[in-house]
Amino acid sequence: MLLTMLVDLDHLLANPIYDPNRCSIGFHPMHHPVMTVLYVLLVFYPKTRLIGLGLVIHMMLDGIDCQFMG
């Protein structure tokens, strides 16, 4: 599940790479809502369950961060 943090590598595609006032949900390619649906679907398959769970938790935490920013 710790490897699911690699989804944050898409932050390297942004300019600037780090912006404390930017919500990552919907901005970065792997943080797009469509990708979140895919991550939820991964939870339902036994072989990808832990990866999907890690990614869903990651997106939830990023979503909470967005709520506190705005």
ChimeraX attribute file (.defattr): number of C-alpha atoms within 10 A of each C-alpha:
attribute: neighborCount
match mode: 1-to-1
recipient: residues
	/A:1	13
	/A:2	9
	/A:3	9
	/A:4	16
	/A:5	11
	/A:6	9
	/A:7	15
	/A:8	14
	/A:9	10
	/A:10	15
	/A:11	18
	/A:12	11
	/A:13	10
	/A:14	12
	/A:15	8
	/A:16	8
	/A:17	10
	/A:18	10
	/A:19	11
	/A:20	8
	/A:21	9
	/A:22	12
	/A:23	19
	/A:24	21
	/A:25	18
	/A:26	14
	/A:27	14
	/A:28	17
	/A:29	17
	/A:30	19
	/A:31	22
	/A:32	14
	/A:33	14
	/A:34	11
	/A:35	16
	/A:36	20
	/A:37	11
	/A:38	13
	/A:39	21
	/A:40	18
	/A:41	15
	/A:42	19
	/A:43	18
	/A:44	13
	/A:45	11
	/A:46	10
	/A:47	10
	/A:48	13
	/A:49	17
	/A:50	17
	/A:51	19
	/A:52	23
	/A:53	19
	/A:54	19
	/A:55	28
	/A:56	22
	/A:57	16
	/A:58	19
	/A:59	22
	/A:60	14
	/A:61	12
	/A:62	15
	/A:63	17
	/A:64	12
	/A:65	15
	/A:66	15
	/A:67	10
	/A:68	8
	/A:69	11
	/A:70	8
